[in-house]
Amino acid sequence: MNKQFLTLSLATLLSASCFAQVKPLVPNKDAMRFSKAINPADGFKHLSVLASDEYEGRETGTKGAWMAADYIRNYFKTIGLKGPVNGEYFQKIDLVNVTLKESHVTVNGQPKEYQKDYVLTPSLISDKGFTFSTDEIVFVGYAIKKDNYNDFAGTDIKGKVVMMFGSGDPTLKAGARIDRATYRAMLEERAKYFAANQVKAIIIIDPAVDRITENTKQAQNKGRVLVKSNSALEAQNAAPRIAISTALANDLFKSANTTVADVQKKITDNQAPASQILTIPFSASAAKAETAVRCENVLGYLEGSDPVLKKEVLVLTGHYDHIGLVNDPNATDKVNNGADDDGSGTTGVLLMAKAFVDAKKAGKGPKRSILFMTVVGEEKGLWGSDWYSEHPVFPVANTIADLNTDMIGRIGEEYLGKPDSANYIYSVGSKMLSSELHELNERVNATYTKMKLDYKYDDPKDPEQIYYRSDHYNFAKLGIPIIFFYDGMLQQDYHKPGDEVSKINFPLLAKRAQLTYYTAWELANQAKRPAVDMDGKGNAKK
């Protein structure tokens, strides 16, 4: 699961389900028959490979991820799924490694040193690079505009080079924190303001430049792996950004007979901006280099049996990537195996694929088509599912739902030692877009698996913002109903080498995958697709 936090909206289902209060379905004997393919033994076989040390933590763009992709593709092919991408199983993603090709910064005609005085982020440099010079810099404090405080008041930044503090908010009381939604909105508003004023360049005072280590320098010099389309779009539409050390900032402030510390104190003490013009020659230039990196989602397609309904597609997802090797030469265990995150969900997709293929071979295949998709780059920022959302293999209008399994193999902290510890799953987002999908999942559970469905993470006050942190979200944002199944393990071994196969509860993994499978069975065979009757925030459409 991805660590990033995004904006959380309203949701309504906060309590755990009680299947005794839900009207069960009529059990489907065929569904039960073929569910036998979803079993602990086969789960162990898959996960023992995917989460082995040999796969080196499956970091996107590395050998381990390529090995995992090959394994999944070969399995899909072996059991009889079709490759839906022009006959292939890989949906290639335009991934590149971006490095700094060259850079120059001068102040008063004196050259400054990269990784000592300043740092650049190559991915934020446009394809053509940049070159600029100026004789004056507009200092805009913390670049904050809110309530009775406005760093931009009385300043003209149009077409100018601006300088700002990279973090902080002088209007907040000591120890106070701004919530993430408000902070994100502030950043977006600032970016729009800079763009509207055609700011020439942005100089950011960043104390992290003062503390840069040799390890950090080496990591920066190796470059950054990014999805080309996203990074290119961001770079082409943004002004050049240069992070500078406190020492270099003080050199610039000399022109105004002040220092970084004095300016910060003045702003804080007066609770008023100290924006001003610094008259000093400053010039900079930079260029980047890009190298293509292998990266792909792995797709397996099972065509539906109904001449009409087969045009509609149900998607079952799980991310096969993880975070790779430990960046510590002294570590005794150097592999972040990612057995639960998300080797378990990927294994669930493979088990479900086998169950549905077995059903089709026996003449009991689903009426609608099913796309089994293991995505890459989730840990980097939901890259693979975002790429699919922008380059769908099947029309979005024909995609009826996404069931996403991300971490389904362990017992989360809240359930350790409790009676429901081996019989629960967090169900996330089921009613955000479709009350019918939510009801169906409840009835499926009451009929077949009888697990405790915990809706804790639908709480709009959830500090972990779970709803936005896995691949289902990139379907939900398109208006496609989703359910995200998750075990809630956020502390034990999360993104650590201890997330190993030996700690997986395989009977529980299989049962959670069976819940997903039975829900998929109903979705793929019922007369109508789930209606989108909610507004995406868990509220009924008006």
C-alpha positions, -999 to +999 in steps of 0.1 A: +000+000+000+011+035-008+022+058+020+009+090+004-021+108+019-047+125-002-079+144+005-106+124+022-142+132+015-175+123+033-186+087+037-214+072+057-207+036+066-188+036+099-198+005+117-189-031+111-215-052+093-235-079+110-244-105+084-272-118+105-292-087+097-285-090+059-307-111+036-285-138+021-285-148-015-295-182-028-261-201-027-247-208-062-234-243-063-212-236-093-196-206-076-189-228-045-176-256-067-150-235-084-140-216-053-119-246-044-092-231-066-088-204-040-070-223-013-041-218+011-018-243-006-019-227-040-017-193-023+015-204-006+030-216-039+025-182-056+035-160-027+066-181-019+079-171-053+067-135-055+079-125-021+111-145-022+145-129-016+153-136-053+127-110-063+145-083-043+114-066-031+099-060-065+106-023-067+092-007-098+117-004-126+141-030-112+149-066-119+127-079-091+096-062-105+104-075-140+107-111-126+073-107-109+057-094-141+071-123-161+059-148-135+023-134-135+022-132-173+034-168-177+008-179-152-020-161-169-009-176-202-006-211-187-041-212-173-057-199-205-063-162-200-059-140-231-035-111-235-058-081-241-032-056-252-030-063-289-026-100-280+000-092-253-003-094-215+018-064-208+005-029-208+037-009-211+041+023-191+063+051-203+088+051-174+120+070-175+150+076-152+156+113-151+191+126-142+207+160-142+228+165-173+243+199-163+236+229-142+250+263-134+241+289-108+259+322-104+254+351-079+271+384-086+290+366-113+304+340-088+296+303-096+279+282-069+284+245-062+257+219-069+247+198-039+264+223-016+248+257-024+218+245-044+199+214-056+177+208-086+150+182-092+156+170-127+121+157-132+108+193-128+131+206-155+114+209-189+126+188-219+143+219-233+160+228-200+161+263-187+182+294-187+174+327-170+191+357-154+179+386-134+191+416-115+164+415-089+146+388-069+112+393-053+112+377-019+077+366-009+083+351+026+063+319+030+042+325-001+011+323+020-022+340+013-049+334+039-072+353+063-054+385+073-020+374+062-008+378+026+029+375+016+019+387-019+003+420-008+020+450-024+043+429-045+046+426-083+058+391-092+046+391-129+074+377-150+098+379-120+121+355-102+107+349-068+123+336-036+104+319-007+108+297+023+102+261+014+082+253+045+066+269+076+036+290+084+041+319+107+004+323+114+002+289+132+007+286+169+036+266+181+030+228+177-001+234+155-004+215+123-024+223+091-046+195+079-036+178+047-066+188+026-061+225+035-024+223+028-029+206-005-054+233-015-030+260-005-002+245-027-026+243-057-037+279-052-001+290-050+009+272-081-020+287-100-011+322-088+025+317-099+014+304-133-011+332-138+017+357-131+041+339-155+068+337-128+102+333-144+117+310-117+112+300-081+141+300-056+133+279-025+152+284+008+155+248+020+175+239+051+177+203+038+203+215+014+225+225+044+223+189+057+227+169+025+247+137+030+269+117+007+242+090+005+217+116-006+241+130-031+246+096-046+209+089-047+203+122-065+230+115-090+214+081-098+183+100-109+147+095-103+124+070-120+091+086-131+062+081-154+071+102-184+037+116-192+031+128-156+066+142-151+067+158-185+033+175-180+044+188-146+077+201-159+064+218-190+038+238-171+060+249-142+086+276-137+122+264-130+127+256-093+160+258-074+164+248-038+192+268-021+211+265+012+207+289+041+242+302+034+234+310-002+201+326+009+221+348+033+243+359+004+212+370-014+198+388+016+231+408+020+218+431-007+191+441+017+213+442+048+195+413+065+196+375+070+174+345+069+171+344+107+163+381+110+136+379+083+120+349+099+120+365+133+106+397+119+077+379+102+069+358+133+072+387+158+051+411+138+027+385+123+031+404+091+049+397+058+084+410+051+082+407+013+108+428-005+129+432-036+165+420-035+187+437-060+214+413-069+225+396-102+214+359-103+216+335-132+210+298-137+207+271-163+201+234-164+194+204-186+182+169-179+187+135-195+162+106-197+166+069-200+137+045-207+130+019-180+110-013-184+077-011-166+043-027-172+009-037-158+001-073-163-033-080-177-052-113-182-086-113-199-114-138-197-142-131-222-178-134-209-202-160-223-232-138-229-233-122-264-245-089-250-231-088-214-196-098-224-191-063-237-191-052-200-160-057-180-153-064-143-118-056-131-100-074-103-068-056-092-038-060-069-004-043-071+026-066-076+053-041-069+068-033-035+096-010-022+127-031-031+160-034-011+169-017+022+191+013+017+214+005+046+247-013+040+248-025+076+213-041+075+213-078+082+181-084+062+183-063+030+151-074+013+117-057+018+098-088+007+064-073+006+046-106+013+015-089+026+020-056+008+009-066-018+021-101-026-010-113-008-034-093-030-016-102-061-018-139-050-055-134-045-059-122-081-040-152-094-062-176-073-094-159-085-082-161-121-078-199-118-112-203-103-130-184-131-109-201-158-119-235-143-155-224-144-153-214-181-136-246-191-165-265-174-190-244-194-199-223-164-180-192-172-191-157-162-216-138-185-196-106-183-159-104-191-133-102-164-100-084-165-075-097-140-049-069-137-019-068-114-005-032-115+029-018-110+041+014-093+015+015-066+042+023-040+055+051-061+021+069-063-005+046-079+014+048-112+001+016-129-036+021-121-033+058-130-018+049-163-046+024-170-072+051-161-057+073-187-051+045-213-079+020-206-077-012-226-115-015-223-139+015-224-145+031-191-182+032-199-182-006-201-163-011-169-188-021-142-167-022-111-132-027-096-125-051-067-091-043-053-071-066-029-042-048-013-029-065+018-052-094+027-028-119+043-022-108+079-040-096+111-039-059+117-031-043+150-067-036+160-077-073+157-047-090+173-059-112+202-096-105+195-123-131+188-127-119+152-089-119+145-091-147+119-125-137+104-125-101+094-116-078+066-118-040+062-141-032+033-133+003+020-153+025-003-181+001-012-208+027-009-189+057-021-204+053-056-229+025-055-253+015-026-261-016-047-225-028-048-223-023-010-255-043-005-244-070-028-211-075-010-229-077+023-253-103+010-224-123-006-206-123+027-238-134+046-242-162+021-207-176+017-179-163+039-197-148+070-167-125+078-168-094+099-168-065+074-153-035+091-160-001+076-137+019+098-118+034+069-149+049+054-149+074+083-143+109+068-120+116+098-098+086+092-063+100+098-047+074+075-068+084+045-069+048+034-096+052+007-072+073-014-041+051-010-045+021-033-053+014-069-091+013-066-091+050-063-080+055-099-112+037-109-134+055-084-123+089-098-137+078-131-171+070-115-165+033-115-179+016-083-151-001-062-145-021-031-110-022-016-103-052+007-076-046+033-063-062+064-054-030+083-017-039+090-001-005+093+025-010+120+038-046+121+065-049+095+047-023+072+073-014+045+099-033+064+120-065+058+098-083+083+069-085+059+077-121+050+059-152+038+064-169+071+040-144+087+012-148+063-020-164+075-028-184+043-063-197+054-073-161+061-058-149+028-078-176+009-110-167+027-106-130+020-099-138-017-130-160-017-151-131-005-138-111-034-143-140-058-180-146-047-187-108-051-171-109-085-191-140-094-224-121-087-212-090-104-202-109-135-235-129-137-263-107-124-288-091-148-278-055-142-245-038-134-244-020-100-260+015-103-240+045-096-264+062-072-239+078-048-219+110-054-185+096-048-184+108-012-209+083+002-239+105-002-270+097-022-272+116-055-299+142-055 
